[in-house]
Amino acid sequence: MRNSSSTRFIRFHLKTRHLVLLVELGRHASILHAAEAAGLTQPGASKLIGELEHALGVPLFERLPRGVAPTWYGEVLIRRAGAALAEMDAAHQEIMQGQNGFGGRVSVGSVRAPAATLLPQALKLLKERNPRVQVAVAVDSSKTMVEQLRAGEIDIVVGRIPDTAAAAELEFEPLADEPHRLVVRAGHPWLAQPQPGLADLARAAWILPPPGRLRDQLMALFIANGLEQPFDIIETISLPLVPRLLLDSDRVAALAPELVQPMLDDGTLALLPLDVKLHAGVYGIITRRNHHLSPSAEAMLTALREAAGRAPPVGHEPFV
């Protein structure tokens, strides 16, 4: 239940222009540029920030020689402001769709493996039923996309929740684990000799994702066996780039096989005969808790569940 101080803050101090300015400050880190984006003057923007800081009794931004940086309190308010504006945008979409027939827009993000398998199936189902729905698709790390989800910039994420502190704000429907294998080019020297050992892998040239669960598992494996960590690393999650790098060198990449299945099938890439038990972890459908999705986002959610062979949660009525 909301306390009286929160009620006073929301009803008497917080205005839409505050929310818009906060979101723009999160994007620009400059009062001048944020004010221009929000359609305000710089003195007007400074006044609005001062009003919020006075009402809350905490500093929201640190004034720097060039621009501003949000404090922890400012980061919380920026994220919540983005979510609040996203709610109003969803309400507007729902009203417009009610007037004009089903259409609208949905933004969905996915980590790489379901983006290559589950997501295309879901998009096919969605478009067959609702061709007027516009879909924006992003493929990135779970960390980046979950932050965008919390800020209201994405409607649905197919990925993982990397920060347990954020779990209370989110709904997670587990789908599948994501085992990874070691992938090399066809003709790689290791394919014509006995199975390579961990010492060989530690000395190898690698293509790896940024630090995170998968990379930490691999490095921990080397450390646990008294080996030095690889030093020749190209760091990328770009799916078009990784196969090209593999084909042009003797590098090794840890990938979910379905990401490069056509190249495995035609023999241009191959799996090393060594399973080091790498798992990126269970991914699932992530939405914001207590957030009512727009009809277009609800249709996307239904299509994702159907493509994954899942029934809606108990008590959930799918939008048709």
N, C-alpha and C positions, 0 to 999 in steps of 0.2 A: 504494500500500500504506500502511495506517495506521501511523504511528510509535508508539513505546512511550508517549510522553507523552500522545498522544490517547487511546490505549487506557486508560491509567490514569484520565484525566479522565472518560471515558464510563462505565467499569465501577465506579469507586469514588467518584466525586464527583457525577455527574449523575443526578438522580432525576426521575420524572415530575412531581412537585410543582414542581421548578425550571422545567420547560418550561411548565407551566400558568401559573405566576406571571409568567414572562417575557412570555408572550402577553398577559396581562392588563395588565402594565405598559405594553406597547406601545399598548394601547387607552385606558388611563386616565391615564397620566403622573402617577399618585399612588399612593404605597405603600399608603395607607389604603384607597383605593377598589379597587386591584388585589388587595389582601389579602382584602377582603370578597368580591370576585368569584371568587377562587380558594378560598374557604372557609378562610382562614387568619387569624390575628391579625396586627396590625401588627408587633409584635416578632418573631413567627415569620417574617413575610415579610422583614423587615430582616435576620434571621439567614441566611435562604436566599440573599439577594443577597450578603451578606458571604462566605458559603461559596464561591460562584461566583467572586467577585473574588479571593479568596485562592487558589483552585485555578488560576485562569488567570493571575494576576499582573498584571491590568490593571483599570482602573476601568470599570465597566459603565454607571454612572449618575452624573450630576452632580446633587448635592442643591441644590435651589433653595429660596427662601423659601416658595414655594407649589408643592409637588410635586417631581417629578424629571424630568430629561431624559436620554435615553440618549446615551452617547458613541458614537463610531463603532463601537467594540467591542460596545457594547450593542445597536446597531441590527442588526449582523450576527447576534448571538445570538438576538434577538427573531425575526428573519425565519426563521432556521434552526429555532428552537423551533416556530414555527407549521407549518413544513413537516414536522417530525418528528411532531407531533401529528396532522397530516392523514394521514400514512402509517398511523398506528395506527387512525385513523377508517376509512380505506379497508380495512384488514385486517378490522376489525369488520364493516363492510358486506358484505365478500366472504363472511365466515363466515355471517352471517345470511342472505344470499341463497342460500348453499349449502344451508342448513337449510330455508328457507321457500319456495324457488322464486325465480325472477328478479324483482327489483323494485329497491329502493334509490333513491338520490338522486344527481343530478349537477348541478353548478353550471357554467354556461358563460357567458362574457362575449364581447361582440362590439362592434366599432366600427360606425358607423351604416349604411354601405352594405350589408355582408353581413347585418346584422340585418334589413334590409328585403327581402332577396332569398334569400340562401343559407340563413340560419338557419331561416326558416319551412319551407322544403323539408325540411331535415334533421330538424326537430322532427316533421314529419308522418311521415317514414319511421320515426323512433324510436318514436313512439306507436302506429303501425300494428302494429309488431312486439312492443313491450314496453309495453303500456298502464299497467302498474303502476309504471313508473319515474317518479319525481317529478323535475321539471326546474326549476331556478332560473336565470333569465336576467337578465343585467345588460348594459346598453348604456352605455358610457362611453368615455373616452379610452384609447388603448393604454397610456399611461404608468401610469394608475391601475390598470388591470386586470392588467398584467404584474406589478406589485408585489404585487397580491393573489394572483396565480398563484404567484409565488416564495414567498409566505408560506403557501401551502397553503389559501387561502380560496376559490379558484376552481380547478376541475379542468382546464378547457380555455378558451383564448382564441382568438378569431378577430380578429386585428389585426396590429400591427407591433411589432417590438422596438426601442423608441426609445433604449435605453441599450446600446451595444455591449459594455460591461463585463459585462452580465448574460447575454450571448449564450451563454457557455460553460455556463450552467446550464440552457439551454432547447433544445428541438427546434423547428425552424421548417419547415413545409411550405408553400412559396409557392403562392398561388392566383391572384390577379389584381391588376392595378393599379386605381387608383380615380380616373379623370379627373373633374375638376370643371368645371362650366359656370356662367356668370353667369345668375342667375334673378331675374326681376322679375314684378310683377303684370301681368295683361292690361290693356292701355290705358296702360301706362307711356309717358311722352312719347318715350323713346328708341326705342320700337318703330315710331314713325310718322315718323322722320327718318333721315337718313343715319347709318351706323354710328358710334356714339360712339368717341371716341379715349381714349387713356390719361389725358390731361389731364382729360377729363370724369369718368372713373372716380375719379381722385384727389380730385376735389371732391365726389364723391357721398357720400350717407349709406349706411352699410354695416351688414350683420349678419355677424359673423365669429366663428369659433371662437376659443378661447383661444390664446395664442401657441404655435406649434408649426410643423411642416413646411409646412402649407398656407398659413397666414398669413404665415410668413417668406418664402415664394415670392412672394406678392402684394406685400408691402412692398418686397422686393428689386427687383421689376419697376418700381415707381415710382421708387425711388432710382436705378436704373441709367439711367433716362430723365430724370433731373434734376428730378423732380417731388416736391412735398411729399406726405407720407403722409396718408391720410384721417384726419380728426379726429372726425367724427361717426360713432361706432361703438357698436353694441349687441353685446355679447359673450355668445354662448350657443351651446350645441349641442342645445338642446331642440327636437326635431323638431316637436312640436305647436305650439310658440311661433313658430318661424321663418316658416311660411306665413302665420300670422295677422298678423305684423308686416309681411310683404311686401304682403298684401292691403290693409292700412290706410295704406300710405305709398308713396313712390317709392324706397324703399331697394333695395339690391342685395345679393344673397347668393351666395356661391360654394358650390355644392352638387353632389354626385353626382346626376345627373338622376333615377336610379331612386328616390331618396328621395321625390321629389314627382311621380312619373310619373302617378298618377291625376289630379292637378291640372293637369299639362301636357296630358294627353289631353282633359280636359274644357274646356280653354281658360281656366281661372282664373289660371294662371301661365304664363309664357313664358320661353324662353331668348333672351338677347340674341344678336344675330348677330355676336358677337365672341368668338373662342376665344383666351383668353390663356394656354393651355397649362398650366393648373394641374393638378398631380397630387399626390394625398395619398400616393402610394407604394404599393408592392406589399404587400398584406396576405396573411396565411396562417394556418394552424392552428398554435397554439403550445401546447406541453405542457412539463412539467418533464422534463429529461433524467434517465434512470435511475430514474424514478418509475413504479411499476407501477400502472396505473389500475384502479379497481374495475370489476367487470363492467358496471355502469350507465354509468360514464364511458367505458368501452371501446365500448359500444354507441352512445353519442353520437358518439364519434370516428368510428366506422365510418359512421354516418349522414351526418356532415358530409362525409367523403371521397366518399361515394356521390353526395350532392347536388351536390358540386363536380365530379363526373365524374373523380375521381382514384382510382387504385389504391393500396392500402396500400404503404408502403415495403417494399423487398426484405427478406425475413426476418421480416416482421411478420405474425402470424396474427390476423385479425380475429375478435372475439368475436361469435358468432351466437346 
